[in-house]
Amino acid sequence: MDVEKKEADSNSVTAVSLEEDKNAVEPTKSDNDIRVCIIGNVDSGKSTLIGVLTRCVKDNGNGLARKYVFNFPHEQDSGRTSSIAHEIMGFDKDMKQVMPTRANAGKVEQWHHINKSAQKYISFLDLCGHEKYLKTTVFGLSGLMPDYAMIVVGGNMGVSKMTKEHLGITLALDVPFFIVVTKIDIAPPEVLKNTVQTLCRILKGVKKSAEIVKPEDDFAKLISLFKTGAVCPIFSVSNVTQDGITQLKLFLSLLQSRVHVNPIFRSAKDPAEYLIDEVFNVAGVGIVVNGTMLAGEITTNQVLLLGPDNIGEFAPVVIRSIHYKRELVEKAYTGQSVCFAIRYQSTKKDPLRRSNIKRGMLLADKALNPKAAWEFTAEVVILHHATMIQKSYQAVIHCGVIRQTAEVAEMNKDYLKTGDKGTVRFRFLYRPECLHVGTPLLFLEGRTKGLGKIASINYEYKSCLLYTSPSPRDRQKSRMPSSACKKKKKKKKKKK
């Protein structure tokens, strides 16, 4: 009864704070959608935790809950996430969770049921934990623009190398995070105690105070401390016995969107801008793109510019239809993650193909006059390098959804070593990209890691590699059999 009273009090306090925030900042349609990415070491129980939260089932300790989250059969067989999975949890006007119709319902049925009565969404992004899928995890953290990160740590495993790696990337991208310790039902008491102590020590090193969450805590006060960035809550849960799950759900229901705080997003009154992170070719529909609204509003039948292509040009396209949370809508707003069915505006052009669109391309209003650049300057710091970085050094740049190899064209120092800071001018190797000043970036090459922010963009440089990549049909035509194959065919003809 005491816990229920505190939950009601915390909900009422939060409702008041939400009203105050709405009076201070103009609300948008995306204020009720909070994106939370799930990161942590492999086998720590990330997908299982999402299944328990969204499907309201107890795990059997053998992968029952995670099978509702995985995208592919091979993930179910291996138990490891290799792609980014999306799940949602809805809360009604009383901040109570919208219960699913049945645990094994398909995603379309599940999302449609939640959309009927949900007033607030928690959108989970299940990222990869294995080291060989690190680039996918970095893409999810930097490109999908989560409001918060949930770092999952196995209570029986301790704090591993990949957990520290994910924590470092989260801090570099300035994403607020909280920690969930799982498998407390099977973790030996001494191991669990050491795991929590290690986490507290790591958080102290990054100037954060660890707050071990208990059922009797005041969650309204916890949320207010969490918003300051000085406190990191640590939850202890079990997916099998459901211990701690109620407290975690209450905390999630009180989280607020960071659309107005994140400098990446702009006002709904600004010209529309949409960042593409996935492309599909749907039978009977055509080309469908998935991405995030960075500014403005987009409606059906609106004409936007698609680009840049391999030579930095933009082409006008028409928005045929819009889907948000798997529901057909008429308008998309800044901060939302939506899908568009698109086609070229000109009917004389060849049909739009999947190969024409790449991650990092934009759909932008003509008023923005978007431009693509081959070069940009960034203020960087080297987190780790075995020797030193010099001119002509090449690394993969992760800047939002952009992921492309770039070389160092110029530096303000002769070389950079681990821990050094400097100003570096990067040059993309394959195609120009649309960039924004102030956007954070990561660059990776083997074990070398660095981070920084874009300081300026050079639109004057033109690469000598300006070309249009061949279409799949052209590539197929250009494939000629080798001389060895020709000889085999001649021998067969002679035998006949």
Disulfide bonds with the S-S distance in Angstrom:
none
